[in-house]
Amino acid sequence: RMDDLIIRDGMNIYPQEIERALRGDSRVAEALAYGIPDPFGGRKIGLLVKGTFADTAEVMALCREVLPSYESPLRMRFRKTDRGK
């Protein structure tokens, strides 16, 4: 990650807060939030998640549950792990 601050639509977003919120779920082994350049200015949120989810839809459901809408990711990559890893 290049920055510890992402400015999205005038909101200051700290990637570490997103990661901490997601790691609060037992299915998340690792999470990394980062900024993606927005052609209209500012940045959007990208997310890498490693965990025991069934699919990306389940990860997105968790994001909607634990993150405010302005912190929701535009792009997400997910890697499935075995339990306990």
C-alpha positions in Angstrom: 0.0 0.0 0.0 1.3 3.4 -0.9 -0.7 5.5 1.5 -2.3 5.3 4.9 -5.0 7.7 3.9 -7.5 7.4 1.0 -9.6 10.4 0.1 -12.9 9.3 -1.4 -15.6 11.8 -2.3 -14.1 14.2 0.3 -14.1 11.6 3.1 -10.9 10.6 4.8 -10.6 6.9 4.9 -7.9 5.0 6.8 -7.3 1.5 5.3 -6.3 0.1 8.6 -9.8 0.8 10.0 -11.3 -1.2 7.1 -8.9 -4.1 7.7 -9.5 -4.1 11.5 -13.3 -4.2 10.9 -13.0 -7.1 8.6 -10.5 -9.0 10.7 -13.1 -8.9 13.5 -14.9 -11.7 11.6 -13.6 -15.2 12.3 -13.7 -16.1 8.6 -11.1 -13.5 7.7 -7.5 -14.6 7.8 -6.0 -11.5 6.1 -7.3 -8.3 4.7 -5.6 -5.4 2.9 -7.4 -2.2 1.8 -5.8 0.2 -0.7 -6.7 3.1 -2.9 -7.5 2.9 -6.6 -7.2 6.1 -8.7 -10.6 7.5 -9.7 -10.6 9.2 -13.1 -13.0 11.8 -11.7 -10.7 12.7 -8.8 -9.9 11.1 -5.5 -9.7 7.4 -5.0 -11.9 4.4 -4.6 -11.4 1.4 -2.3 -9.7 -1.8 -3.4 -9.7 -4.9 -1.1 -7.7 -8.1 -0.9 -9.2 -10.7 1.4 -8.0 -14.2 2.4 -10.5 -16.3 4.3 -12.9 -19.2 4.6 -15.8 -17.6 2.7 -17.8 -19.5 0.2 -17.5 -16.8 -2.5 -17.0 -13.1 -3.1 -20.7 -12.4 -2.5 -20.3 -13.6 1.1 -17.3 -11.2 1.5 -19.3 -8.3 0.1 -22.2 -9.1 2.5 -19.7 -8.8 5.4 -18.4 -5.5 4.0 -22.0 -4.2 3.9 -22.6 -5.4 7.4 -19.4 -4.0 9.1 -18.4 -1.0 7.0 -20.1 2.4 6.3 -21.2 2.7 2.7 -18.4 5.2 1.8 -15.8 2.6 2.9 -17.3 -0.2 0.7 -14.8 -1.5 -1.9 -15.2 -0.9 -5.6 -12.9 -3.8 -6.5 -12.2 -6.9 -4.4 -10.0 -9.9 -4.8 -10.7 -13.0 -2.7 -8.6 -16.0 -1.9 -10.2 -19.0 -0.1 -8.3 -20.7 2.6 -8.8 -23.9 4.7 -10.1 -23.4 8.2 -7.3 -22.7 10.7 -4.9 -21.2 8.1 
